[in-house]
Amino acid sequence: MKGNIEERACRVAAYIIENRATVRAAAKKFGISKSSVHKDLSERLQQYNRTLYLRVRDVMEANKAERHLRGGLATRRKWQHVKERL
């Protein structure tokens, strides 16, 4: 999916909005790096499609606000697995 960067940015943004996905999940889905996804959405998309940029920015800000919660849950799951093995 390295072709048209404008099209890629729009497709990634649509995926994130529809699925409320994280940058990491979108990068995995489209086979590109997190840096590319972030650059596409935060810089390039703003120039190509302002309304789509504003919608995806809201999702990304919500994900950023919830990030500490997901990290805590991941740590909790990790330690539950360790306890089960003991």
C-alpha positions as CSV (number, residue, x, y, z in Angstrom):
1,M,0.0,0.0,0.0
2,K,2.8,2.3,-0.8
3,G,1.2,4.0,-3.8
4,N,-0.7,7.2,-3.5
5,I,0.0,8.7,-0.1
6,E,-3.2,10.9,-0.2
7,E,-5.4,7.8,-0.8
8,R,-3.5,5.9,1.9
9,A,-4.0,8.6,4.4
10,C,-7.7,8.8,3.7
11,R,-8.1,5.0,3.9
12,V,-6.2,4.8,7.2
13,A,-8.2,7.6,8.6
14,A,-11.5,6.0,7.6
15,Y,-10.4,2.7,9.2
16,I,-9.5,4.5,12.5
17,I,-12.8,6.4,12.6
18,E,-14.9,3.3,11.8
19,N,-13.1,1.0,14.3
20,R,-12.0,3.6,16.8
21,A,-8.6,1.9,16.3
22,T,-5.2,3.0,17.6
23,V,-2.4,4.1,15.5
24,R,-0.6,0.9,16.3
25,A,-3.6,-1.2,15.2
26,A,-3.9,0.8,11.9
27,A,-0.2,0.4,11.2
28,K,-0.5,-3.4,11.6
29,K,-3.7,-3.5,9.4
30,F,-2.2,-1.6,6.5
31,G,1.4,-3.0,6.8
32,I,3.1,0.4,7.4
33,S,5.0,1.8,10.4
34,K,3.4,3.7,13.2
35,S,5.4,6.7,12.2
36,S,4.0,6.6,8.7
37,V,0.4,6.4,10.1
38,H,1.0,9.3,12.5
39,K,2.6,11.5,9.8
40,D,-0.2,10.6,7.3
41,L,-2.9,11.6,9.8
42,S,-1.4,14.5,11.6
43,E,0.3,16.3,8.8
44,R,-0.6,15.1,5.3
45,L,-4.4,14.5,5.8
46,Q,-4.8,18.0,7.2
47,Q,-3.8,19.4,3.7
48,Y,-5.8,16.9,1.7
49,N,-9.1,16.5,3.6
50,R,-9.7,18.9,6.5
51,T,-13.0,17.4,7.6
52,L,-11.7,13.9,7.7
53,Y,-8.6,15.2,9.6
54,L,-10.8,16.8,12.3
55,R,-12.8,13.5,12.8
56,V,-9.7,11.3,13.0
57,R,-8.0,13.8,15.3
58,D,-10.9,13.4,17.8
59,V,-10.4,9.6,17.8
60,M,-6.7,9.9,18.2
61,E,-7.1,12.3,21.1
62,A,-9.5,10.0,22.8
63,N,-7.1,7.1,22.3
64,K,-4.3,9.2,23.8
65,A,-6.4,10.0,26.8
66,E,-7.2,6.3,27.4
67,R,-3.7,5.1,26.7
68,H,-2.7,4.8,30.4
69,L,-5.8,2.7,31.1
70,R,-4.9,0.2,28.3
71,G,-1.3,0.0,29.6
72,G,-2.6,-0.8,33.1
73,L,-4.8,-3.5,31.8
74,A,-2.0,-5.1,29.9
75,T,0.2,-5.1,33.0
76,R,-2.6,-6.7,35.0
77,R,-3.1,-9.4,32.4
78,K,0.6,-10.1,32.3
79,W,0.8,-10.6,36.1
80,Q,-2.3,-12.7,36.2
81,H,-0.6,-15.1,33.8
82,V,2.5,-15.2,35.9
83,K,0.5,-16.0,39.0
84,E,-1.3,-18.8,37.2
85,R,2.0,-20.5,36.4
86,L,3.1,-20.5,40.0
